[in-house]
Amino acid sequence: MRLLRLFPLYMALALGANAALATDAETLAPLRDGSLKRLILHSEPKEAKTIEFQLEDDGGVGTLEDYAGKYVLVNFWATWCAPCRKEMPQIAELQEEFGGDKFEVLTLATGRNSPAGIKKFFDDNGITGLPRHQDQSSSAAREFGVVALPITLILNPEGQEIARLIGDAEWNSDSAKAIISTLVGAES
């Protein structure tokens, strides 16, 4: 039944719906359903943050500026976090379906998470296609006011926070996919 309610949205996107409305909180609000009803949509984008995090491959430093020009779903998580174990494969599905020039998932293991522990977490949960970046000092989490895990943010192409969800959610739900589809359709 949910899919039938979202069908008009997908048709509107396919036919070139008004892109100016796609990022408006009023446009996204009706798409929230189930666990995504807890997604807080900001009426105005929040100021872009300057953060650094450790890259998985070479231990180098990454920043949000590396993602400029695309919507980014930033997920703060930890290997010991039970809800993270449940939602991370679902977040991987979003990356697989929507990842590209307009959208990307950025996962930040916050706090003391060893690279070996992160790799084991991903392997045990069959997660591929997501970065294993780290925020070991929790400085990025503090900058974004993360007080519990998981917390997921949606940033616009300018790096501003437009939405936040505290706790886990069904990120592979029709609702989540409709929200991301609407956002990436807005940048056509």
SEFI-166521 format. One line per field, with one value per residue: residue number from 0; residue in one letter; x, y, z of N, C-alpha, C, CB in turn. Coordinates in steps of 0.001 Angstrom, whole numbers, plus 500000, padded with zeros to 6 digits. Last residue first. Glycine has a CB too. Layout:
% SEFI-166521
num	[NUM|...]
residu	[a|...]
n_xx	[X|...]
n_yy	[Y|...]
n_zz	[Z|...]
ca_xx	[X|...]
ca_yy	[Y|...]
ca_zz	[Z|...]
c_xx	[X|...]
c_yy	[Y|...]
c_zz	[Z|...]
cb_xx	[X|...]
cb_yy	[Y|...]
cb_zz	[Z|...]
% end
This chain:
% SEFI-166521
num	[187|186|185|184|183|182|181|180|179|178|177|176|175|174|173|172|171|170|169|168|167|166|165|164|163|162|161|160|159|158|157|156|155|154|153|152|151|150|149|148|147|146|145|144|143|142|141|140|139|138|137|136|135|134|133|132|131|130|129|128|127|126|125|124|123|122|121|120|119|118|117|116|115|114|113|112|111|110|109|108|107|106|105|104|103|102|101|100|99|98|97|96|95|94|93|92|91|90|89|88|87|86|85|84|83|82|81|80|79|78|77|76|75|74|73|72|71|70|69|68|67|66|65|64|63|62|61|60|59|58|57|56|55|54|53|52|51|50|49|48|47|46|45|44|43|42|41|40|39|38|37|36|35|34|33|32|31|30|29|28|27|26|25|24|23|22|21|20|19|18|17|16|15|14|13|12|11|10|9|8|7|6|5|4|3|2|1|0]
residu	[s|e|a|g|v|l|t|s|i|i|a|k|a|s|d|s|n|w|e|a|d|g|i|l|r|a|i|e|q|g|e|p|n|l|i|l|t|i|p|l|a|v|v|g|f|e|r|a|a|s|s|s|q|d|q|h|r|p|l|g|t|i|g|n|d|d|f|f|k|k|i|g|a|p|s|n|r|g|t|a|l|t|l|v|e|f|k|d|g|g|f|e|e|q|l|e|a|i|q|p|m|e|k|r|c|p|a|c|w|t|a|w|f|n|v|l|v|y|k|g|a|y|d|e|l|t|g|v|g|g|d|d|e|l|q|f|e|i|t|k|a|e|k|p|e|s|h|l|i|l|r|k|l|s|g|d|r|l|p|a|l|t|e|a|d|t|a|l|a|a|n|a|g|l|a|l|a|m|y|l|p|f|l|r|l|l|r|m]
n_xx	[518743|518399|516115|516702|517813|515406|513802|515389|515324|512541|512167|513797|512391|509925|510620|513718|516296|516461|514765|516913|518127|518849|517761|518281|517973|518574|520357|523428|525428|526871|525708|524040|523027|523024|521498|522671|522076|523365|523053|524350|524379|525079|526434|527042|528922|531198|531196|531856|534422|535686|536231|538634|537980|536238|536927|535501|534854|532211|530491|530668|529204|528473|527962|528477|531093|532383|531914|533200|535831|536441|536311|538410|540565|540474|538600|537118|536350|534541|532635|532863|530951|530069|528349|526914|525886|524673|525367|527111|526483|523955|521513|521929|524117|523276|521064|522383|523750|521621|521201|523490|523037|520965|521981|524236|523155|521905|524365|527573|530219|531128|529117|528341|526854|526447|525281|524559|524704|524398|527153|528929|531520|533026|535227|534265|534404|537566|540193|543559|544922|544900|544366|541608|539859|540681|539477|538197|537095|534797|532911|529515|527094|524098|521096|518343|515166|513664|514809|513251|513971|512515|510543|509488|511008|509636|506748|507590|507807|506650|505779|508354|509278|507879|508626|511355|512539|513714|511809|511055|512668|511843|508797|509325|509742|508694|509826|508547|505942|506308|506983|504549|502669|503732|503286|501028|502007|503737|501966|500822]
n_yy	[517886|518121|516816|514183|513989|514349|512213|510062|510426|509992|507417|505946|506261|504987|502369|501648|501534|502588|502692|503866|504779|508138|511015|512595|515621|517915|519694|521227|522039|521578|522119|519952|519131|516256|514588|512405|510236|508522|505586|507429|510761|513305|515513|518081|518426|518515|515899|514477|515447|514484|511898|510849|509220|508798|507105|505173|503188|503585|500910|498587|496173|494174|491853|491806|490982|493106|495291|494308|494023|496733|497648|496217|497262|499966|500333|502964|505265|507655|506660|506148|507484|507262|508811|508308|510610|511977|512707|510850|508216|506144|504841|502063|501957|503660|502186|499880|500912|501249|498566|497862|499637|498901|496936|498082|500249|499158|498429|499497|498920|500400|503303|506359|508722|509248|511454|511688|514412|515635|517454|519555|518139|516289|517477|519002|517395|515626|513393|512446|509078|506402|505166|504199|505698|508896|510653|513989|517286|519937|522626|522838|525203|525994|524426|525521|525835|523846|520511|517657|514797|511749|510198|508924|506749|504579|505548|508304|511227|512670|515087|516496|517460|519840|521276|521604|521569|520370|520544|522911|523145|521224|519998|516925|515156|512688|511439|512794|511887|509162|509213|510249|508263|506126|506217|504698|502205|501644|501229|498808]
n_zz	[488873|491562|492271|492332|494815|496359|495547|496360|499128|499559|498548|500277|502671|501911|501387|503164|503898|506417|509005|511641|514921|516111|514608|511635|509842|507101|506101|506533|503698|501418|499060|498577|502014|504119|506645|509213|511862|514572|516628|519384|520750|520135|517929|517008|515055|516595|517646|515307|514873|517203|517917|517338|515107|512835|509763|507019|505135|502707|501059|499561|501738|504392|505872|508528|508742|507320|509049|511373|510386|509924|512567|513725|512290|513111|516166|517596|519682|517686|514910|511637|509266|505899|503478|500343|497835|494762|492193|491067|493380|494784|494775|495294|497053|499084|500009|500935|503112|504807|505360|506785|509076|510849|512636|513681|514959|517178|518627|518545|518340|516149|515442|513576|511576|508248|505940|502750|500637|497358|495909|496046|498009|499277|500295|502320|504504|504294|505356|505567|505576|505776|503434|503648|505307|506674|509430|509067|509865|509100|509165|508138|507044|508827|507743|505727|507287|508388|508445|509438|511072|510992|512009|509890|509326|510282|508510|506369|504525|502565|503582|503690|501244|500947|503171|502760|499464|497370|495301|494172|491969|490170|489416|487626|485345|485203|487373|489414|489040|489552|492244|493245|492632|494323|497006|497354|496564|498664|500766|500000]
ca_xx	[518837|519649|516118|515950|518712|516571|513332|515044|516600|513196|511434|514137|513769|509970|510087|512264|515977|516991|514742|515746|518145|518491|518420|517516|518678|517747|518949|522526|524585|527413|526539|525287|522760|523607|521483|522403|522271|522732|523476|524549|524083|525085|526031|526162|527530|530889|530941|530581|533384|535601|534828|538601|538489|536254|536874|536228|535097|533544|530480|530315|530189|528421|527865|527148|530058|532392|531429|531798|535075|536445|535400|537042|540266|540263|539834|536781|537386|535133|532937|532927|532031|529957|529598|526849|526871|524424|524424|527439|527004|525311|521537|520878|524115|524469|520879|521436|524527|522279|520153|523237|524146|520701|520737|524359|524009|521072|523430|526202|529510|531078|530221|528051|527767|526010|526380|523949|525483|523745|526210|528175|530823|531709|535464|534482|533120|536704|539102|542470|544926|545024|545752|542649|540094|540282|540542|538087|538079|535257|534247|530534|528033|525431|522000|519584|516270|512990|515036|513551|513736|513475|511405|508689|511467|510721|507400|506665|508256|507293|504779|507635|509803|507773|507202|510905|511728|514480|512272|510319|512806|513041|509453|508632|510419|508202|510173|510002|506233|505880|507955|505805|502574|503769|504487|500967|500983|504283|502862|500000]
ca_yy	[517507|518648|518275|514666|513890|515240|513594|510225|510572|511227|508536|506007|506757|506375|503184|501699|500924|503396|501747|503966|504013|506734|510497|511539|514846|516962|519961|520206|522477|521084|523185|520060|519537|517547|514768|513745|510376|509762|506306|506769|509334|512941|514116|517907|518268|519673|517051|514230|515694|515931|512346|511803|508632|510044|507178|506312|502838|503882|502062|499822|496555|495550|491831|492275|490203|491733|495322|494722|492844|495782|498194|496049|495830|499626|499978|501837|504228|507180|507686|505390|507876|506651|508959|508007|509687|511484|513557|512272|508691|506698|506253|502506|501140|503993|503539|499773|500446|502448|499320|497229|499851|499856|496710|496774|500479|499678|497418|500022|498371|498937|502634|505026|508558|508374|511231|511111|513439|515364|516333|519387|519323|515852|516419|519681|517458|516709|513783|513239|510503|507141|505531|503586|504275|508060|509785|512612|516386|518791|522250|522599|524126|526365|524860|524743|526518|524804|521891|518456|516222|512582|510879|510024|508023|505110|504559|507273|510523|511422|514031|516065|516192|518825|520992|520717|522247|520421|519237|522465|524145|520970|521271|517762|516442|513659|510966|512922|513320|509613|508701|510973|509589|506045|506897|506110|502859|501837|502382|500000]
ca_zz	[487468|491001|492345|491174|493657|496479|495379|494938|498410|499997|497952|498855|502553|502361|500294|503021|502608|505319|507888|510770|513679|516254|515810|512275|510870|507843|505802|507048|504805|502680|499610|497810|500641|503751|505193|508703|510430|514116|515441|518091|520842|521553|518054|518157|514619|515750|518531|515993|513869|516966|518009|518449|516354|513605|511219|507573|506538|503238|501958|498879|500734|503909|504411|508128|509430|506804|507664|511411|510835|508807|511555|514219|512199|511700|515465|516737|519601|518923|515894|512883|510160|507220|504214|501767|498380|496115|492926|490958|492102|494817|494423|494382|495838|498304|499459|499815|501961|504295|504679|505478|508143|509776|511902|513029|513782|516093|518100|518493|519496|516039|516142|514097|512706|509326|506877|503941|501395|498632|495956|494817|497502|498795|499315|501042|503806|504765|504472|506132|505281|507028|503687|502832|505543|505551|508930|509514|509282|509894|508718|509164|506724|508361|508809|505890|506605|507521|508855|508253|511312|510270|512978|510439|508758|511114|509360|506807|505727|502159|503359|504887|501754|499906|502979|503839|500452|498604|495757|495349|493021|490966|489712|488606|485531|484232|486038|489243|488940|488219|491279|493420|491997|492865|496511|497727|495751|497332|500795|500000]
c_xx	[519252|519823|517330|515957|518021|517448|514505|514585|516334|514485|512081|513409|514150|511364|510172|511867|514470|516788|515145|515852|516850|518499|517921|518348|517731|518623|518017|521088|523656|526612|527139|526224|524079|523260|521976|522278|521827|523083|522737|523439|524302|524805|526188|525636|526567|529426|530531|530229|532003|534547|534684|537189|538396|536707|536916|536010|535936|533644|531892|530193|529754|529567|527797|526976|528656|531268|531353|531205|533574|535643|535304|536011|538835|539926|539528|538051|536872|536147|533481|533474|531930|531185|529378|528250|526635|525540|524254|526568|527318|525805|522941|521073|523104|524468|522062|521177|523637|523121|520716|522158|523951|521813|520621|523134|524137|521879|522510|525258|528022|530285|530030|529262|527380|527127|525850|525119|524667|524535|525540|527213|530119|530895|534158|534752|533252|535375|538310|541463|543711|545106|545954|544062|541333|540680|539997|539188|537853|536334|534730|531864|529104|526317|523390|520458|517521|513991|514343|513680|514185|513084|512469|509502|510588|511263|508470|507441|507175|507761|505380|506596|508976|508219|506991|509431|511211|513719|513049|510934|512100|513193|510614|509462|509675|508782|509746|510410|507724|506203|507583|506826|503864|503621|504581|502141|500864|503276|503390|500865]
c_yy	[518665|518299|518879|516183|514323|515168|514556|511655|510792|511444|509869|507149|506915|506967|504665|502538|500905|502761|502523|502892|504201|506040|509075|510986|513799|516157|519016|520595|521336|521513|522791|521187|519690|517854|516179|513684|511765|509914|507630|505771|508743|511463|513708|516496|518028|519641|518280|515400|515512|516267|513851|512298|509578|509647|508613|506395|503941|503491|502313|501040|497888|495794|493210|492361|490567|490902|493904|494689|493137|494537|497237|496553|495547|498147|499694|501501|502998|506089|507078|506341|507082|507036|508364|508137|509505|510544|513176|513176|510169|507082|506856|503937|501671|503233|503937|501140|500300|502086|500609|497968|499122|499998|497627|496502|499190|499938|497972|499016|498710|498292|501120|504510|507254|508248|510417|510727|512988|514271|516271|518218|519000|516998|515955|518665|518161|516652|514907|513588|511184|508635|506271|503882|503743|506610|508890|511799|514999|518049|521142|522268|524042|525146|525068|525321|525653|525636|522840|519911|516984|514047|511751|510823|509196|506434|505206|506276|509556|510597|512682|514971|515632|517466|519917|520359|521251|521112|519287|521233|523709|521959|521069|519000|517379|515049|511956|512523|513550|511089|509141|510523|510400|507411|506898|506879|504339|502545|502698|501255]
c_zz	[486604|489537|491671|491106|492385|495236|495429|494645|496917|499216|498314|498154|501087|502191|500644|501806|502363|503952|506631|509701|512908|514904|516028|513424|511424|508792|506557|506769|505234|503897|500964|498268|499882|502301|504934|507189|510002|512649|515282|517853|519452|521787|519518|518308|515781|515291|517724|516905|514497|515922|517774|518736|517541|515010|511727|509078|507182|504709|502465|499775|500147|502934|503786|506614|508966|507415|507094|510002|510872|509171|510372|513222|512659|511513|513995|515953|518871|518667|517183|513945|511455|508031|505597|502342|499874|496537|494393|491822|492162|493437|494310|493889|494821|496984|498593|499178|500729|503074|504074|504674|506803|508737|510684|512160|512971|514812|517012|517833|519496|517174|516042|514870|513398|510351|508046|504845|502602|499332|497326|494810|496184|498212|498664|499929|502459|504024|505109|505041|505881|506824|504996|503308|504848|505796|507822|508847|509865|509120|509637|508496|507807|508114|508231|506993|506778|506723|507869|508685|510076|510462|512310|511451|509190|510583|510218|507657|506181|503351|502955|504618|502913|500426|501915|503672|501491|499723|497062|496005|494294|492107|490667|488909|486461|484436|484966|487839|488722|488021|489857|492387|492132|492202|494989|497163|496080|496427|499402|500000]
cb_xx	[517528|520826|516064|514514|519232|517399|512296|513940|517505|513490|509969|513803|514760|509534|508630|511619|516537|518452|513314|515634|518376|517121|518134|517132|519213|516982|518700|522742|523764|528819|525720|524956|521952|525150|520039|523519|521497|523202|523266|525922|522609|524069|526880|525015|527427|531830|532192|530646|533557|536956|534251|539507|539924|534819|538017|535787|535815|533872|529501|529052|530334|528483|526665|526879|530163|533744|532350|531662|535559|537892|535875|536871|541268|541505|540510|535557|537869|534064|531695|533828|531990|529815|530052|526263|528305|523059|523089|527322|526012|526268|520762|519544|523801|525750|520688|520107|525211|523159|519007|522817|525446|520438|519540|524532|525417|520387|522584|526165|530140|532487|530296|527674|527702|525601|526998|523008|526852|522245|526929|529103|531812|530930|536169|535655|532083|537386|538188|543015|544969|546228|546261|542506|538908|540907|541142|536682|539537|534076|535234|530103|528682|526094|522038|520372|516496|512090|516559|512446|514491|513523|512075|507403|511492|511849|508007|505977|508604|508466|503814|506956|511237|508604|506452|511136|510563|515789|513122|508894|512256|514267|508455|508350|510610|506709|509535|510752|505762|504368|508037|506357|501419|502679|505722|500928|499640|504689|504026|499065]
cb_yy	[516958|518127|518724|514155|512467|514880|513960|509223|509314|511184|508520|504682|505802|506473|502791|502268|499499|503645|501070|505385|502531|506592|511405|510415|515766|516020|519841|519993|523732|521545|524466|520264|520859|517547|514526|514737|509284|511020|505448|506069|509071|513765|513187|518846|517121|519711|517372|512921|514745|516478|511986|512986|508206|510775|506393|507623|501448|505374|501839|499632|495460|496551|491049|493627|490404|491069|496207|496140|492392|495393|499593|496771|495012|499979|498747|502169|503839|506680|508514|504087|509397|505097|510466|506583|510194|510772|513513|512701|508415|505704|507016|502389|499673|503674|504566|499155|499105|503108|499644|495766|499394|501177|496920|495650|500991|500966|496855|501364|498877|498371|503084|504050|509794|506984|512582|509857|514038|514948|514995|519237|520498|515203|515234|520676|518175|518093|512584|514524|510738|506678|506365|504039|503489|508572|508929|512026|516882|517834|523476|521449|524352|527284|523826|524704|527981|525718|522197|518289|516726|512206|509858|509484|507937|504099|503443|506571|511522|511716|514473|517251|516375|519222|522270|521379|522979|521122|518612|522174|525484|521017|522267|516973|517114|513729|509615|512062|514059|509371|507158|510767|510374|505120|506245|506260|502177|500495|502130|499998]
cb_zz	[486982|491781|493781|491221|493500|497723|496463|494533|498622|501514|498408|498175|503261|503821|499983|504295|502541|505535|507722|510128|513966|516914|517073|511260|512012|506878|504303|508553|504405|502833|499754|496365|500608|503961|504572|509125|509653|514960|514214|518029|521360|522297|517109|518056|513636|514526|519377|516810|512649|516523|519380|518149|516173|513616|511817|506894|506659|503065|503144|498171|499620|505089|503998|508739|510928|507085|506783|512025|512231|508422|511081|515542|513042|510885|516130|515773|521003|519860|516188|512739|510445|507119|504299|502024|498112|496198|492255|489533|490982|495437|495432|495058|496179|499102|500590|500293|502280|505392|505653|505678|508785|510370|512823|514082|514210|516541|519233|517728|520769|516020|517641|512947|513706|508784|507367|503598|501840|498436|495645|493703|497309|499925|499980|501153|504669|504565|504162|506799|503778|507776|502568|501426|505097|504250|510076|509193|509549|510243|508725|510120|505331|509370|509970|504572|507179|508347|508939|507153|512594|508746|513874|511098|507236|511206|508517|505592|506861|501252|502295|505516|502200|498686|502588|505211|499776|498370|494704|494974|492553|490088|490302|489904|484208|484297|485778|490273|490206|488020|491362|494838|492604|492373|497089|499237|495950|496726|501754|501202]
% end
